[in-house]
């Protein structure tokens, strides 16, 4: 009887654990798409909704020519009104996600196709937190490269 009871408790624990991880990874992927799509469409208010700026937040971008940009967080919270986006479409590959409680990270490769036929490539690493039941980005590093 004890074995049956322990087995049942173990199965319920596993089901609960795995049932939480699947929706979280789907929600994170949906957030990735929303954040990227809204940026390229120039809808920076929707992009800002994907973020929760924290005292430890940071966005670092390394360019293919070796320069690095420490993006001001004000560009997320108060996006410039004259930004219009490039109209590009994005493809994510090599997506890796780790969820631990209310924290997560995601890394992925990204290819952006612009309407004028230009392709841009990057590898990105993003840090997320679940805030009031919603996943939000709190940090990001982008590494741009050429092929």
N, C-alpha and C positions, 0 to 999 in steps of 0.2 A: 504494500500500500504506500509506504514511504517513497519507494522508487517511482511509482506512478505519479504521486503528488509532485515530487521533485522534477520529474520529466515534464509534467504539465506546466509547472512554474517556469522551467527553462524555455519551453516552446513559447509561452506567452511573452517572456522577456525578449527573446529573439525577434518575435513578430513585432513587438512594440519598437525595438531598436531599429530594425530594418524598415519598418513602415514610416518612421520619422525621417530616415536618411533619403529615401526615394523622393518624397515631395520636396525636401529641401534642395536637392540637387536640381530638380526640375525648376523650382522657383529661382535658383541662382542662374541657370541657363536662360530663363526668360528675362531676368534682370540684365544679363549681359547683352541680350539682343535689344532690349529696350534702350539701354544706355548708349549702345553703339549706333543704333538706327536713329535715335533722336539727335545725336551729335551730328551725324552726316546729313540729316535733313535740316539742321539749323534750329531745331526745337530745343533750345538749351534749358528752358524751364522744365520740360519733361526729363531731360538729362539730370538736372539738379535734383529732381525727385528721387533719383536712383542713389543719391549720396546722402550721408550723414557726416558732416564735417565734425571731427573730434579734435581735442587739443593735440593729439598725436598724429593726426592725418597728414599725409604728404603725397604729392604726385611728382614723380621723377620721370623724365623722358631723356633717353640717350639717343642721339641722332647718329645716322650712318657715317657722318664725317667726324665723329668723336666728341662733338660738343654735348653738353648736358644742360637740360632746362629743368629748373625747380619751379613747377607751375604754381602760380599764386592760387591759393584756395579760394580767393574771392572770385575767380573765374568760374567756379562751380556755384557758389552761393549767390553771386550777383553777376550772371553772365553778361558780356558786352552786348548791347542792343544791335550793334551793326554786324554781328556774326551771322552768316547765312548758310553755312555748311557747304560741303562740296558735292552733295547729291550722290555720294558713293554708296556702293553696296558692299557688305562685309561677309566674309566666309571665315568661320572659326574651325580650326583643326587642332588635333593633339590636346584636347580639353582634359584637364585633370582637376578634380575638385576634392577637397577634404573638408568635412564638416565635423566639428567637435563642439557640441552644445550649441551655444549662440554665437559661435565664431566659425569662420570658414576662410579658406583661400581657394583661389582658382588660378590656374595658369593655362595659357593657350597661345597658339600661333594664330595670326590674323592676316588675311589678305583683303585689301580694300581695292575695289575697282571703281575708278571715277568715270563719270560720263564721257570725258574726253579720251578714254582708253588707257589712262595711266594706272599702274598697279603699285600699291604700297604694301610693304611687308613689315610685320612686327611680331615680337614675342612679348606677351604681357603677363604680369603677375598682379593679382588684385586681392585685397584683404577685405573681408566683409564681416558685418555684425548683424545679428537679428535684433531689431529694435522695434518694440511694440508689435511683435509678431511678423515683421516685414524685414526681408534681407535688404541691406544697404551697403554700398561700397564705403569704406573708410580710408582706403589707401590704394595706391596703384603705382607700378613702375612699368614703363613702356620702353622697349628696346627696338628701335627702327633699324632695318637693314635693307640692303639691295641684293638682288639675285643676279 
